[in-house]
Amino acid sequence: MNRAFLTADLQYGDSGKGTITDALTRRYNAGLVVRFSGGAQAAHSVVLTDGTHHIFSQWGAGTFAGAATHLSRFMLVEPFRLFKEADVLISKGAELAISVDPDAVVTTSYHILANQALELRRGANKHGSVGLGIGETRRFELSGLPTLRMRDIQAKRTADILTAIQDQYISEGILTAADLRDINPMKFADTYEMLVGKLALIRTAEILSQHETVIFENAQGVLLDEKHGFAPYNTWTNTTFDNGETLACEAGGCDTTRIGIVRTYMSRHGAGPFVTEASLPIPEEPHNKTHKWMGHFRVGHFDAVAARYAIDCCDGIDELAITHADTLSSGFIATNYNDVSLGPDSAEALFSATAQYSPSGNLVADIAEQLNVPLGIVSTGPTAAHKLFVGRSGKVAA
């Protein structure tokens, strides 16, 4: 690998990682997309010029552009959903190639059930979980509790580990035997081993050595990061560039470009602080509706304060990609907060924070100026053909 592009969403997610990954794959003829955070909760949209649309969950968003997918050890793999998504992609004409790092952790049905049970118990104090077991999978991994990895399935240790996970949840009182009556460790083990037997388990450094240019596709948003996000309304995932850079370094290093992605306005699913939330003159988004677990889809004015905080959490970025420039081209930018500093413990203060705004007749130009980062990509529509690659001079690059 000689060149890598790393993406990170500088907002609360939904900023366009899928469409930017697709465009990068096509422009640089990248043969591989590496997923380096998150799990099956991702929802990265790609639209083709013929109208074909897919919301990528675990497969890389460069799939339609011909890139293979690699799920790194930082990716949480849900095998059932992985293969269901494969069937959908094949039905849409995609040619598939995938590999998985043997150390990748598996999200099981136990994690999903427990995640949903815990969120329901929170009642009005829900965290906005997507309900797919991400936090529970990471809790087990980080706490040294029984954890299933791809190599365990390959070695047919699946049933023993699934039983240990089940017993742990029962001992914690999170799940009961009645909750688990439809989950049989032996039956699930057989299915997991059959599915994983179809996958190539390859160390990430090895697969990276086979490709000249690689796109590293992140998940969720930096404002939801497990360390920097506003707890408890954050995720159990490192959403900065860290994991991708670790993988690139382990493969011997290369020329890397760190791309931070934002919309021309803010968006957020479900619970949590949202300083600039407002009613905006934008069309309804058909793929961002109220979610059973996350809740309502919310929008608001562009928040330069939060975006600058996200950039600092990432230790800087090389280029900025701005999406939805066709949806909202003018409006307001929050340039400052009144008496609130951002940090992982600032959620309560942010609920009552107010922002100072500046009007903008050209959101793309003014956002880039506010963030003081070179503008790399501007998206004026849903397909790769709508992506303008901008040179440092400010002109559209050839």
Secondary structure, DSSP 8 states (H G I E B T S, - for coil): --EEEEEEESSSS-SSHHHHHHHHHHHTT-SEEEE-S--TT--EEEE-TTS-EEEESSS-TTTTTT-EEEE-TTSEE-HHHHHHHHHHHHHTT----EEE-TT-EE--HHHHHHHHHHHHHTGGG-----SSSHHHHHHHHHHT----BHHHHHTT-HHHHHHHHHHHHHHHTSS-TTTTTT--HHHHHHHHHHHHTTSEE--HHHHHTT-SEEEEE--S-GGG-TTTS-TTSS-SS--SSHHHHHHHHHTT--EEEEEEEEESSEEEESSS--TTB---S----TTS--BTTTB-EEEESEEHHHHHHHHHHTT--SEEEEE-TTT-SSEEEEEEESS---STT-HHHHHT--EEEEEES-HHHHHHHHHT--EEEEE-SSSGGGEEEB-TTSSB--
